[in-house]
Amino acid sequence: MKRTASVGAILHGHRPVKFRDRNVFATLLFGIFCVVVFEMMFFVFFSSRERTSGSGRSRRELPFERTNNEVVMSSSSKSCLPSIEPNAKPCPPAVAMMRELDALVVAAKPTCANKLALMSLRQYANPRRIIVVTTERRFCEKFKTAADGIECFHEDEFVDGVTKERTADAIEKFRTKTKESKNDDKNFMGRSLSGWYLQQFIKLSAHKTKKLNPPLSKHY
């Protein structure tokens, strides 16, 4: 019997001893060429079809306007974005006031980012009131000018028994002593651990505060 080369042998470069049927290799190359050409034509056809169909019709836009207590989008209405520029006017609330919701914000100091966050909170969420807890009493004057309905408190006076000093003492007591710490357990990578943990404790225990009238909302 005559030996013929398999397709696998041809692809791996093994030339048979007696290779008489040279049409096998030519047929294989022609098949690969046809597949590539077909894929290119398929891609060009559908890409041109998408371009022509997209040019004939305009893209649908969602509305952006307020309806009752919901916010829907409307391309015709002019959107107002909160800005911290000196001459910028505050934007009106985009939703009706949520009278059963208070917003609690814990901030170390007044910054442009914090101010923009408070403005956006008033505009897009519009809670009954925004409660800011900060590190120094003098910061409250600036926080109150960021938006309407802001109440500000010092972090050591907001919740009874929850203070930065007590938090620092607890960290020093329970944190494992290591050689790298060198008894400096109140700081980590240049930041105050007690301050960060205090913020979390304030958020968790805010419902126990006696500084608010009316009391804090059930959900906040």
Salt bridges, closest charged atoms under 4 A:
ASP102 OD2 - ARG128 NH2 2.60
ASP102 OD2 - ARG129 NE 3.14
GLU136 OE1 - ARG138 NE 2.56
GLU151 OE2 - ARG129 NH1 3.75
GLU157 OE2 - ARG137 NH2 2.26
ASP185 OD1 - ARG175 NH1 3.87
ASP185 OD2 - LYS177 NZ 3.16
